[in-house]
Each structure stands twice: as structure tokens, then as C-alpha cells.
Amino acid sequence: MTPAALSVDAIVDAVAASRGTAIAVVTEAGEEVSYAQLAQRIGLAADALRSAGLRAGDRVLLVAENCLEMIVALFATLRCDAWAVPINARLSAAEVDAIRKHAQPRLCIYASTVSEPARAHAQRAGALQHGLPGIGVVALSAADEAVQPEPAAESAQSQVAVVIYTSGSTGSPKGVMLTHAGLRYLADTSAALGTPGPSDRVYFALPMSHSYGLTTVMLCTLAAGGCLLPVARFSADQLAAAIRDDGITIFQGVPAMYARLLEWAAASGARLAPNRLRMCYIGGSMIDKPRKAAAEALLGQRLHHGYGLTEAGPTVTRTLGGEAPSDASIGLPFPGVEVSLRGAAGRAVAPGEEGELWVRGPNLMKGYYRDPVQTRETIDADGWLHTGDLACQGPGGELRIAGRIKELIIHGGFNVYPAEVEAAIAAFPGIAQCAVLGYATGGDEEIVAFIEPQAGKSVSLAELERFLRERLAPYKIPRRWRVMERLPASGTGKLLKAAMRGLIEESTA
């Protein structure tokens, strides 16, 4: 069993003991829940889940969009020493079924009164509405008596708290096992650094089913004693209103969210500065310099950014702790996290050279659930996680990502990194988002670009190609273009290149 003081759910209890009246959560309906009330609700919910048949080592599937009910359900699951498996209710039926089949949950909880997609998944699964003490009205499956619990680990370092399923861009989704100790390390260290702090009001739009939303937003805010404002779905209108009227001090998002906010500003002509924001952060993927500058001008704040991946819980590097950079560097390693750049045969590269980014630290995953082979392929015997990302390091230790090793395009015998081409395309006026892929054809790789124009704008491909010829070598300029109103994206806003590749294959079939 996980020692109580080291478990993730103890985060709320610790703040409740010292600042019980401080507000922990403000719901979309305006309900304010203090830390003392949240701790009480978690305790009641844990008792209810045990009564429903939950045991230590069981998995609990949480199908939801961000809401108070699922925050309580997740912490209550951990209080029972069970494993929480949060998934986005906006996944398709096939995706939910695949995760449920792999995770083999004892119980499934659906936020059926908050999320219409969750209600539809619940109805399809035959889950019935229940009023669970501490949580509220949700749909709950009957306990699966055939499920076997996982054995309890001897330490918080090994005891799994949460299983996050990746988007599965390379095949079936993988269940990343994150431990109590790893998540607590990131949350407690972040709180000690004051990012966020106890007086912050944090806009919680990133899905809690993703490590960025779960850890960087939710757990780090609660560990600091700050206030969360969860929203089920992101909209630029709501974010703008929260900045103007709700006094939020921190916003953390992905590039797509900032793109939508810029579209909102262009359409409305409204200004958002001055405001109470003290920190804005962007993650998930890199933002181009023009859009970064436009967002900074709109919000009156320099954008901080960093780098992470689900397998690291997710934080590896970040620019917090100093002045936000004007470039697209991903900052310095998070305290206690080691990084190393390796070339062929795992040898360290010379200073300034590109190499694969390897990561080691207390935040790394325990492994992939039910997949020891992929676990060994990803984390070596010395504890280094091989990220598959190419990076270089500056003289001050700051890192920059060059691109994914597997996404490298070899066109006409030349190496082309999609990230470089995407940055050039994104600098063209009227582009909201873009993605560049390589497609094998005729013994070569063709460069294919997908672009999403800003709302209400059109893009001239002829002018765009002229623009690129001034910024890129000829062999780096895409020869095929696909313009879409909205590019395929995950629930977090991450662009789904696997889906785009499927569109290429369909068009050439």
C-alpha cells in the first residue's frame, strides 16, 4: 500500500490541514469548493467506491471532460490505492472500447450529467445513473467480478497512481503507468518553485486525461494551494471572459488554443491587456515566432514554454524560473531531471551538435502497462528514456528541439526536418496551424503540407510558395498542399499526423 503521506491524494489533505478555507475549485456553474470541502468529498467518495466493490490494485476508467465530479473521482480512486485511468469522453466508441479492453477496469465512471459524450458512452456500456456520495450523479458500471487487481508495490516509487493512454499515433494506444512518487515529485517541486503559487487562479482547459492537464495544471495547482477553474471544453470566448472577468492569473495551453484566441481577437477587435495574468505557458508542441509575438502582444505577457512527454509525467524542461525567451528554445531541465544528447550507438554528441534527447529522473514512468517489450525498448538498463526527439544544446544549457527522428524526411537525398518547414509556413500571414509530412513515392519522399487558414481568411498557395522560396532551400518546399478548415487534432489540440497520413493515402489510392 502507498504510504499515506506520499500518495497523490494526500496533496489535497495537506492543503486542507493548513488552509482549509482556501478555494480549491470553481466550477463552470460558479460553485466554489474549498480545500476542506474537497478533502471531505474525496473521503466520502472513496468510501462509496469501496462499497461499490473497488479494491487496491483495481483499475477505474474515468470517462469525462474536465469537471469537479471527475477531480473528486480521480482522487478517491487513488485513496483506495486503485489505479485511475482517465480518458477523454470525446474519444470515439472504438477508442474507448480499445482502452477498456486493455486496461480491464473493475469499475467505469462516466461524467454523464456534465458531458454529453460521456453520457452516450455510458448508455452504450449499460452503465446506470447513481448518486455517489462526494462525487454527485454519475453513471457507474457494475463491478467486473472477472477483473484481477494488480499487486500493491512496496514503495510510492513503484506504486502506480494513474495510467495515461497515449493517442496511439504509431498503432494501438499505450498505457503509460505513472507512479505516486513520480507525480508527487513534479507537483511538489513545482509548488516549491512557486509555479503556480497559493494565490493563483488557474484556467483548467487542458484535458485531465492528458499528462499536461493532469499534472502540469491540476496536480501542480492543487499542490501549491491554488485555485482551479476547470472547463469541459475550450473556447476562445470563454477564455477571454475568464481573463477579463474572472481574474485568472495563469493560463497553460497548446498552440491550437492560442491560435483560436488570436482568431477571436482578430474577429472581435477586443483587447485583453491589461489583465491579472502573471504567467502564460505553451506546451504540447512548439509555436512559431510570429504567432508567439502576436499572443504576447494580445495578453501582455511573454510566453513561457518547455518540453515534455507522457512517459516523463510530462515535464522534462521549461523556461520558468527566468525571463521568458524570445526564441523557441525549450529551456533548461526541470530540477532533478537529467538530459543527454546521444548520436549513433548511444555516444554523447559534441557540444552544439544534434542528437537524440535522452531523459532520466524521478518523474519517469514505471513502464507501459502490459507491455514489457516496449518498456525495455524505451527505457534502457541505465534508466535513460529514449525520447525519439532530436535536440541541440546551447552554451547556457538551454535546449532546442529539431524534430522527431521518425519524422525526418529524406527528399532528393537531403534531410528535411518538418519542424523547420512548419515554422516557415506558420510565419505566412493568415495561417492558423500547419503540419508537414513525408510521403514515400517513386523511390523518394515527397513533402506534403497541411494548412489550416485563420477563420475567415483564405491562403494563396502561389504567394505562400513565393514566400517560402525566400526562407527555405528549394528542396525543403512542399510540392503537395492540403488546405483544411480544421486540421485533425486530439482532445488536447495536438495535431494528429497519423490521421493526415491516412488522408494522403486515401487521395492516392
C-alpha positions in Angstrom: 0.0 0.0 0.0 1.2 3.5 -0.8 2.3 5.4 2.4 -0.5 7.9 3.0 1.8 11.0 3.2 3.4 10.1 -0.2 0.3 9.4 -2.2 -1.1 11.8 -4.7 -4.4 12.2 -2.9 -2.6 13.4 0.2 -1.9 16.6 -1.8 -5.4 17.9 -1.1 -5.3 16.8 2.6 -2.1 18.7 3.2 -3.5 22.0 2.0 -6.9 21.3 3.7 -5.0 20.9 7.1 -3.2 24.3 6.7 -5.5 26.4 4.6 -8.9 24.7 4.7 -11.0 27.7 3.7 -8.9 28.5 0.6 -10.9 27.8 -2.6 -9.6 24.8 -4.5 -12.1 24.6 -7.4 -14.5 27.0 -9.0 -16.9 25.1 -11.3 -18.3 26.4 -14.6 -21.6 26.9 -12.8 -19.9 29.2 -10.3 -19.8 26.8 -7.3 -16.8 27.4 -5.1 -15.3 24.4 -3.3 -12.8 24.9 -0.5 -9.8 22.6 0.2 -11.6 21.3 3.4 -14.7 20.6 1.4 -12.8 18.9 -1.4 -10.9 16.7 1.1 -14.2 15.8 2.7 -15.8 14.9 -0.7 -12.8 12.7 -1.6 -13.1 10.8 1.7 -16.8 10.2 1.1 -16.3 9.2 -2.5 -13.5 6.7 -1.5 -15.9 5.0 0.9 -18.6 4.9 -1.8 -16.2 3.3 -4.3 -15.1 0.7 -1.8 -18.8 -0.1 -1.2 -19.2 -0.5 -5.0 -16.5 -3.2 -4.9 -13.3 -1.3 -5.6 -10.1 -2.9 -4.2 -6.4 -1.9 -4.1 -4.8 -2.6 -7.5 -8.0 -2.4 -9.4 -8.3 0.0 -12.4 -11.0 2.6 -12.6 -11.9 4.0 -16.0 -12.9 7.7 -15.7 -14.7 8.8 -18.9 -15.2 12.6 -18.7 -14.4 16.1 -19.7 -12.9 18.4 -17.0 -15.3 18.8 -14.1 -15.4 18.7 -10.3 -17.0 15.3 -10.3 -14.0 13.7 -12.1 -11.5 15.5 -10.0 -13.1 14.0 -6.9 -13.5 10.6 -8.5 -9.8 10.5 -9.5 -8.5 11.4 -6.1 -11.0 9.0 -4.4 -9.7 6.2 -6.7 -6.2 6.9 -5.5 -7.3 7.0 -1.9 -8.4 3.4 -2.4 -4.9 2.5 -3.7 -6.5 1.7 -7.1 -5.3 2.9 -10.5 -7.1 5.8 -12.2 -7.4 5.6 -16.0 -8.8 9.0 -17.1 -9.9 9.1 -20.8 -11.4 11.9 -22.8 -15.1 11.5 -23.4 -14.7 12.9 -26.8 -12.9 9.7 -28.0 -14.8 7.5 -30.4 -16.7 4.4 -29.2 -14.0 2.2 -30.8 -11.2 4.1 -29.0 -13.0 3.9 -25.6 -13.6 0.2 -26.1 -10.0 -0.5 -27.0 -8.7 1.2 -23.9 -11.3 -0.5 -21.7 -10.4 -3.9 -23.1 -6.7 -3.3 -22.5 -7.0 -1.7 -19.0 -9.6 -4.2 -17.8 -11.2 -1.8 -15.2 -13.1 -3.1 -12.2 -15.3 0.0 -12.4 -16.2 2.6 -15.0 -17.4 6.0 -14.1 -18.9 8.4 -16.6 -19.5 12.1 -16.1 -22.9 11.6 -17.6 -24.6 14.8 -16.1 -21.7 17.1 -17.3 -20.6 15.6 -20.6 -23.0 14.6 -23.4 -20.3 12.3 -25.0 -19.7 10.7 -21.6 -23.5 10.1 -21.3 -23.5 8.4 -24.7 -20.6 6.1 -23.8 -22.4 5.2 -20.5 -25.6 4.3 -22.3 -23.8 2.2 -24.8 -22.0 0.4 -22.0 -25.2 -0.1 -20.0 -23.9 2.0 -17.0 -26.6 3.3 -14.8 -27.0 6.7 -13.1 -26.1 6.8 -9.4 -25.7 9.5 -6.8 -22.3 8.7 -5.3 -21.5 10.5 -2.1 -18.8 13.1 -2.5 -18.9 12.8 -6.3 -22.5 13.5 -7.3 -24.7 12.0 -10.0 -22.6 9.9 -12.5 -23.1 6.8 -14.5 -21.5 3.8 -12.8 -20.8 0.3 -14.2 -21.4 -2.8 -12.1 -18.1 -4.1 -10.7 -16.5 -6.5 -13.1 -16.0 -9.7 -11.0 -13.7 -11.2 -13.6 -11.0 -8.5 -13.2 -8.0 -9.3 -11.1 -6.3 -6.5 -9.1 -2.6 -5.7 -9.6 -0.4 -6.4 -6.7 0.4 -3.5 -4.4 4.0 -2.2 -4.7 6.3 -1.8 -1.8 7.0 1.9 -2.3 5.4 5.0 -3.7 8.2 5.0 -6.3 6.8 1.8 -7.8 3.1 2.1 -6.9 1.1 3.1 -10.0 -1.3 6.0 -9.5 -2.6 6.8 -13.0 -2.4 5.1 -16.4 -2.5 7.6 -19.3 -3.2 6.2 -22.7 -1.3 7.9 -25.5 -3.0 8.9 -28.7 -1.6 5.9 -30.5 -0.2 7.7 -33.5 2.0 4.7 -34.2 -0.5 2.0 -33.6 -2.6 0.9 -30.7 -2.7 3.2 -27.7 -0.1 2.5 -25.0 -0.9 2.8 -21.3 1.7 4.9 -19.6 2.0 3.9 -15.9 2.8 7.0 -13.8 3.6 6.4 -10.1 2.6 8.3 -7.0 6.2 9.3 -6.3 6.8 10.5 -9.9 3.7 12.7 -9.9 4.3 14.0 -6.4 7.9 14.9 -7.4 6.7 17.1 -10.2 3.8 18.6 -8.3 5.7 19.2 -5.1 8.8 20.6 -6.8 6.7 22.9 -8.9 4.9 24.2 -5.9 8.2 24.8 -4.1 9.3 26.9 -7.0 6.1 29.0 -6.9 4.9 28.0 -10.4 2.0 28.1 -9.6 1.6 29.6 -6.1 -1.2 29.7 -3.5 -2.7 33.0 -4.7 -3.0 31.8 -8.4 -6.3 31.3 -10.2 -5.5 28.7 -12.9 -7.6 28.2 -16.0 -8.0 24.4 -16.5 -8.9 23.8 -20.1 -6.3 21.1 -20.9 -8.0 17.7 -20.5 -7.2 15.9 -17.3 -7.0 12.7 -19.4 -3.6 14.0 -20.7 -0.5 14.3 -18.6 -0.1 18.0 -19.4 -3.6 18.8 -18.0 -3.4 16.2 -15.2 0.0 17.1 -13.8 1.2 20.4 -15.0 -2.2 22.1 -14.5 -4.3 20.2 -12.0 -1.8 18.5 -9.6 0.7 21.4 -9.6 -2.0 23.9 -8.8 -3.5 21.9 -6.0 -0.1 21.1 -4.5 0.5 24.8 -4.4 -2.8 25.5 -2.8 -4.0 27.5 -5.8 -7.5 27.7 -7.3 -8.5 25.6 -10.4 -11.2 26.8 -12.8 -12.0 23.6 -14.8 -13.8 23.9 -18.2 -15.2 20.9 -20.0 -14.4 22.3 -23.4 -12.1 25.1 -24.6 -13.5 28.1 -26.4 -11.7 31.4 -27.1 -14.8 33.3 -26.0 -14.8 31.6 -22.5 -11.0 32.1 -22.1 -11.3 35.8 -23.0 -14.1 36.2 -20.5 -12.1 34.4 -17.8 -9.2 36.8 -18.5 -11.4 39.9 -18.4 -13.9 39.0 -15.7 -12.7 36.0 -13.6 -9.2 37.3 -12.7 -7.3 34.2 -13.8 -3.6 34.6 -13.2 -2.2 31.6 -15.1 -3.2 30.1 -18.5 -1.5 27.0 -19.9 -2.4 25.8 -23.3 -1.4 24.2 -26.6 -0.7 26.1 -29.8 -4.2 25.5 -31.1 -5.7 27.3 -28.1 -3.5 30.4 -28.7 -4.4 30.2 -32.4 -8.1 30.3 -31.6 -7.6 33.2 -29.2 -5.9 35.2 -31.9 -8.7 34.4 -34.3 -11.2 35.7 -31.6 -9.2 38.9 -31.2 -9.0 39.5 -34.9 -12.7 39.0 -35.3 -13.8 40.9 -32.3 -11.2 43.7 -32.3 -11.2 43.4 -28.5 -8.2 43.8 -26.3 -7.3 41.6 -23.3 -4.5 43.7 -21.7 -4.1 44.9 -19.1 -5.3 41.9 -17.0 -4.3 39.9 -13.9 -2.3 37.3 -15.8 1.2 36.7 -14.4 2.1 33.7 -16.4 1.2 32.2 -19.8 2.6 28.9 -20.8 2.5 26.9 -24.1 3.3 23.2 -24.5 2.3 20.2 -26.5 4.3 21.4 -29.5 6.3 24.4 -30.4 4.8 27.7 -31.5 6.2 29.8 -34.4 7.7 33.2 -33.6 5.1 35.3 -35.4 2.2 33.7 -33.5 4.1 33.8 -30.3 4.7 37.5 -30.7 1.1 38.1 -31.6 -0.1 36.2 -28.5 2.3 38.0 -26.2 1.0 41.4 -27.6 -2.6 40.4 -27.0 -2.1 39.0 -23.5 0.5 41.5 -22.3 2.7 38.6 -21.1 5.7 36.8 -22.6 5.0 33.2 -23.3 6.9 30.5 -21.4 7.3 27.1 -22.9 9.1 23.8 -22.4 9.2 20.2 -23.4 7.7 17.1 -22.1 6.2 13.7 -22.9 3.7 11.5 -21.3 6.4 9.0 -20.3 8.0 11.7 -18.2 4.8 12.6 -16.5 5.2 15.0 -18.6 7.8 17.6 -17.6 11.4 17.5 -18.9 12.4 21.1 -19.5 10.8 24.5 -19.1 11.7 28.2 -19.3 10.1 29.1 -16.0 12.4 30.5 -13.4 13.8 33.3 -15.5 12.6 35.7 -18.2 10.6 34.1 -20.9 12.7 33.7 -24.1 12.0 35.4 -27.3 13.0 32.4 -29.3 11.6 28.8 -29.4 14.1 27.2 -27.0 12.5 24.7 -24.6 14.5 25.9 -21.6 16.6 24.1 -19.0 15.9 20.7 -17.4 13.4 20.6 -14.6 15.2 20.3 -11.2 16.3 16.7 -10.7 15.9 15.7 -14.3 18.9 14.7 -16.3 19.2 15.1 -20.1 21.8 13.8 -22.5 22.1 14.1 -26.3 23.2 10.9 -28.0 24.3 10.0 -31.5 25.0 6.7 -33.2 25.5 3.7 -30.9 24.4 5.9 -27.9 27.5 8.0 -27.9 27.3 11.5 -26.5 27.4 14.2 -29.2 29.8 17.1 -29.2 28.6 20.5 -27.8 26.3 22.2 -30.2 25.6 19.1 -32.3 22.2 17.5 -32.7 21.5 14.2 -31.0 18.6 12.1 -29.7 17.3 13.5 -26.4 17.6 11.0 -23.6 16.0 11.7 -20.2 16.5 10.3 -16.7 14.9 11.3 -13.4 12.4 10.5 -10.6 9.5 11.6 -12.8 9.8 8.8 -15.4 7.0 6.3 -16.0 7.2 2.8 -14.4 6.6 1.5 -17.9 3.9 0.7 -20.4 1.0 -1.3 -18.9 1.0 -5.0 -20.0 3.9 -4.3 -22.5 7.3 -5.1 -21.1 8.9 -5.3 -24.5 8.1 -1.7 -25.5 9.1 -0.7 -22.0 12.6 -2.1 -22.4 12.8 -0.6 -25.9 12.0 2.9 -24.5 13.9 2.9 -21.1 17.3 1.3 -21.1 19.1 -0.6 -18.4 20.7 2.6 -17.1 17.3 4.3 -16.6 17.6 6.6 -19.7 14.3 7.2 -21.6 15.0 7.4 -25.3 12.6 10.1 -26.5 13.0 9.8 -30.3 13.3 13.6 -30.5 16.4 15.3 -32.0 17.7 18.3 -30.0 20.7 20.5 -29.6 22.0 22.4 -26.6 23.1 26.0 -26.4 26.1 27.4 -24.5 23.9 28.2 -21.4 22.5 24.7 -21.3 19.2 25.6 -23.0 17.7 23.0 -25.3 16.1 23.3 -28.7 14.1 20.6 -30.5 15.0 20.0 -34.1 12.3 17.4 -34.8 11.3 13.7 -34.5 13.8 11.1 -35.6 10.9 9.1 -37.2 9.5 12.2 -38.9 12.8 13.0 -40.7 12.1 13.4 -44.4 14.8 12.4 -46.9 13.9 14.2 -50.2 16.3 14.0 -53.1 19.0 12.8 -50.8 18.7 15.8 -48.5 17.5 15.7 -44.9 14.4 17.8 -44.2 13.1 18.4 -40.7 9.3 19.0 -40.7 9.6 21.4 -37.8 11.8 23.8 -39.8 9.4 23.8 -42.7 6.4 24.2 -40.4 7.9 27.2 -38.8 8.4 28.9 -42.1 4.9 28.2 -43.3 3.4 29.4 -40.0 5.1 32.8 -40.5 2.9 33.4 -43.6 0.0 35.8 -42.8 -3.3 34.0 -42.4 -2.1 30.6 -41.3 -3.6 29.3 -38.1 -1.9 25.9 -38.0 0.2 23.7 -40.3 1.8 20.3 -40.4 4.4 18.8 -42.8 4.8 15.1 -43.5 6.9 12.9 -45.8 5.2 10.5 -48.1 7.1 7.7 -49.9 6.6 7.7 -53.6 8.7 6.6 -56.6 11.8 5.8 -54.5 11.8 9.2 -52.8 9.9 11.0 -50.1 7.5 13.8 -51.2 7.0 16.7 -48.8 3.3 17.2 -48.1 2.0 20.2 -46.2 -1.4 20.5 -44.5 -2.5 24.0 -43.7 -5.4 25.5 -41.7 -6.2 29.1 -42.5 -7.3 31.5 -39.8 -11.0 31.8 -39.5 -12.5 34.0 -42.3 -9.2 34.1 -44.2 -8.0 32.4 -47.4 -4.5 31.5 -48.3 -2.9 31.9 -51.8 -0.7 28.9 -52.3 1.2 30.7 -55.1 2.0 33.6 -52.8 2.9 31.1 -50.0 5.4 29.3 -52.2 7.0 32.6 -53.2 7.2 33.5 -49.5 8.9 30.1 -48.7 11.4 30.5 -51.5 12.9 33.4 -49.7 13.2 31.4 -46.5 13.9 27.8 -47.4 16.2 25.9 -49.7 14.2 24.7 -52.8 14.4 21.0 -51.8 12.5 21.9 -48.5 9.5 23.5 -50.1 6.4 21.2 -50.2 5.1 20.2 -53.6 1.8 19.0 -52.4 -0.7 21.0 -50.3 -3.9 20.2 -48.5 -6.0 23.1 -47.2 -8.5 22.2 -44.5 -10.9 24.3 -42.4 -9.7 22.3 -39.3 -6.7 20.0 -39.2 -7.2 16.7 -37.4 -6.4 17.1 -33.7 -6.6 15.2 -30.4 -8.7 16.4 -27.5 -5.6 18.4 -26.2 -5.3 20.2 -29.6 -2.2 18.1 -30.6 -2.2 17.7 -34.4 -2.7 14.1 -35.5 -0.2 13.4 -38.3 -1.2 9.8 -38.5 -4.7 10.9 -39.5 -3.3 13.3 -42.1 -1.1 10.5 -43.5 -4.3 8.5 -43.9 -5.8 11.3 -45.9 -2.8 11.3 -48.2 -3.1 7.6 -48.7 -6.8 7.9 -49.5 -6.2 10.6 -52.1 -3.5 8.5 -53.8 -5.4 5.2 -53.7 
